[in-house]
Amino acid sequence: MPTPLLSRRARPLTGTLRIPGDKSISHRSLIFGGLSVGETTIEGLLEGEDILATASAMRAFGCEVERGKDGRWHVHGRGVSGLDEPADVIDCGNAGTGARLLMGVAAQQPMTTIFTGDGSLRRRPMGRVMTPLSQMGVRFATREGGRLPGAVIGPETLIPIEYTLPMASAQVKSAILLAGLGAAGHITVIEPKPTRDHTETMLRHFGADVRVEDMPGGGRRITLVGQPELTGRKVVVPADPSSAAFPAVAALLVEGSEITLPGVGTNPLRFGLFETLIEMGADITLTNRRTEAGEPVADLIVRHGPLKGIDVPPERAPTMIDEYPILAVAASVAEGTTVMRGLEELRVKESDRLGAMAKGLTACGVRVDVDGDDLTVRGAGNGVAGRTTIPVDLDHRIAMSFLVLGMVSEEFVAIDDAAAIATSFPGFADLMNGAGAAIAPATDVAA
């Protein structure tokens, strides 16, 4: 059953808020642990539904994946190309990242793996992954348009390829590199713009030979030497910057707020939102900078302060593609106009996020324009009206974004279903309420 929530104007947000582990790194730590020889120990794993689906998938491939009583996860891997053929369909739930990465894993050896997901994931196209993997000799049987449920049929011998991504996508890049682990030779991916590089970083951490070259025009050439022997490692998962974005923006917008977000990943290919917020005038301080398992980490101190509208260039999109919904909320309360350019990727996420944000903000009384793949938000200061219910279409980031907007609206903002939030940020409402928010079941609060 749907679980509607309602958010009202918040008290000043205060305290230290511990954000769940990075979703992208959590997926990869389970996968690379399963493809390694020996034991991998993971601290700080995100225990959301998306990640638990990936853990279940790796068990289906024959790996031992268990959570210890101390909260650490232990993976005993099968090695590259040492996986079992799953005996049943692998259900990836809502996890687009998990599905696309696992398709690369399934392609490594001659076996058939069938994938499915929830209603949202079954609407999302997989063709961008299928095209390069087909060039490697992998066969597919899917619904029309490359949609799940579908089967991945690995070849007897994988063909090493050099593939230029038609558009920047860390998921497609990672699927190719994961499949390429099973190929003899060099596998090269050329990306037109740098995308999040957690796969390359983790491949090196587990012992693979990965070479990255910067190219003229800002692109990158990534080359993997296939058929390495990966060895189990310790992984410390930083707090997810995409999840940290929600309490951070809330603290920036709610008058009198000051919060600390410890151990947040600050990988520059994931930190575009915070760079953008600082350009808008945000009071964000990074302290205790450090490196954990190859990933840069810092504690963030976020204080309330006025924001101003800016023009966000399209080349920044790969570093913050998941954060545009919450940036649009920040822009709604900023002074002046914010233009976000080059958002075509938002149309094929868990929902059409570009359309959903434009429609939802309009319903809240914000002036919004969509011109092609550009979103323009005309800031209303603290004058967002609210008093509406937003359909979130199983999209966790749309859901959390509008709950944050309700914290600074004149009247409530409700969402029709909060269930999807658990895919990336279990306990979001409780964490925010503990800091001063006023989020409650919609049926329990008089509108």
Order of alpha helices (4+ residues) and beta strands (2+ residues): beta-beta-alpha-beta-alpha-beta-beta-beta-alpha-beta-alpha-beta-beta-beta-alpha-beta-alpha-beta-beta-beta-alpha-beta-alpha-beta-beta-beta-alpha-beta-alpha-beta-beta-beta-alpha-beta-alpha-beta
